[in-house]
Amino acid sequence: MVSGIAWSVTEWRSAGHNVAGPGVVSLARRVDSTFTDACQALGLALAAGCLFGSLGRPGVLRWALAVVAAVAGVVLALVAGPPLALGVAIGIVASLLAYSVASSVASGAARRAAEAGSGSVGALLAFVALLIAVVSLLVPPVAIVALVGIAFLAVARRRRARRKYAGLRVLR
């Protein structure tokens, strides 16, 4: 009887199954696939937001570009293949975060460039967007690093603007 049990476990493993059963293996593959897809969706949505934010337009056009960036982020996130709700959430949040940071960087650089000469920050931001997209497709978890970097930049810019405003209040 013992040889029959060993034979059936060996047969089960040779068929490509784990001893714990096929459900555990397929669940692990689905979780890994969902994580990879979510990371790729995150990277593509960040790239879309950064690309549209690199234009740095003021006024009403800025809000129109934000909507276009959000739609592009959702479409690119869904192309990466995560579940529908996850793809839509990642696409909207990541693309709008990247858009707001890139847009503020590009518009601030454009203001300074108008005073001093020509600037190429918009082209640099577009290159960063392309780099984020390509690297996140090749190595998906790198998109998390890009998200942390963009979030850090957003917090640092807000803190700097608050400090600058407080300094101007003291001068009154």
N, C-alpha and C positions, 0 to 999 in steps of 0.2 A: 504494500500500500504506500509506503514511503517513496518508493521509486516512481509510483504513479503521480504523486503530488509534485515531486521534483520535475518530472517530465512535463507536467502541465504548466508549471511556472516558467520553465525554459521555453516551452512553446509560446506562452503568453509574451515573454520578453522578445523572442525572435520575431513575433508579429509586430513589434514596434510599440508595445504597451509597457507601462510602468507597473510595478508590482502593486502599487496602491490602486490601480484601476485607470481606465482611460479618461475618466472625468477630471482627475487631478491634473493630468498632463495637458488636456485641452484647455482647462481653465487657466493654467499658467501661461500657455501660449497666447490665449486671448488677452490676458492682462498685459503681457509684454508687448503684444501688438498694439493694444490701445495706448499704452504709454508712449511707444515709438510714434504712433500716428499723432498723438496729442502734442508731442514735442515738435514734430515736423509742422503741424498746424500752427503752433505757437511761433515758430521761426518764420513761417511764411506770412503770418498776420503782422508780426513785428516789422518785417521787411516792407509790407504794403504801407503800413502807417508811416514808416521812416521815409519811404520814397515819396509819398504825397506830401508829407511834412517838409521835405527838403525844398519845396517850392516857396514856402514861407510867405504866402500872400496875406495882406491885411484885410480887415473888414468882412463883408458878406461872403466874399470869395473864400475866405478862410473857413467859414462854416460849411460852405458847399463842398470844399475839398475834404473836410472832416467826414462828411456823409459818404463821399466817394471812397475815402480810405476805409471806412467801416464796412462798406459793401464789398470792396475788393478784399479786405481781410477775411470776411466771412466766406466768400467764394474760394479764396486760396486755402483757407483752413479746411473747408469741406472737401476740397480736392485731395488733401493729404490723407483723408480717410477715417477720421475718428467718428464716433457716433454723432448723430445730427445735433442734439442739444449741446453736447460738449464742443463740437466744431463751431456752432453759432456763438456760444459764450466766449470761447477762446478768440474767435475772429473779431468780435466786437470790442472786447475789453483790451486785448493786446494791440490791435491796430489803432484804437483811439489813444491809448497811452503813448505809443510810439509816435503817433501823429502830433500829439500836443507837445511832447518834448522836442521833436525834430523841428516843428514849426516855430516854436519859440527860439530855438537856437538859430535857425535860418533867418528869421525876421530880425533878431538882434544883430546878427552878423551883417545883414543887408543895411541896417541903419548905420552901423559903424563904417561899412564899406562906402556908403554914400558920402560920408564925411572925409574919409582918408584915401579912397581910391577904389580899385576893383577888389572883389572878394570871390572866393571859390568854395565857400562853405557848403552851398547847395549841391555842388558836384561831389564834394567829399561825402555828404550825407547820402546821396544817391548810391555812391560806391559802397558805403557801409551797409545800405539796404540790400544791395546785391550780394555782398559778402555774407550777411546774416542768412539770406535765403539759401545760398549754395551750401554753406557749412552746416546749416540745420538739416538739409536734405541728406548730406553725407554722414554726419554725426549728430543725430537728433537731440541728445541731451544738452548740446551746446546752446540750444535755444533758451534753456533755463538760465544759463550764464548771461546771455544777451538781455533777458528780461530783468535780471538783477541789476545789470549795468545801467539799463535805461531807467529803472526805478530809482537807483542811486542818483543818477543825473537829475531826475525830476525833483527829488528831495533837496539836493544840493542847490539847484537853481532857485527853488522856493525859499530856502533858508537865506541865500544870498540876497534875494530881492527884499525880503523882510528886513534884513540888516541894513540894506541901502535905504529903505524907506524910513527906518527908525533914525538913521543918521541925518536924513533930510529934515525930519521933524525937530531935531535938536537945533538945527541952524535957524529956525524961526525965531 
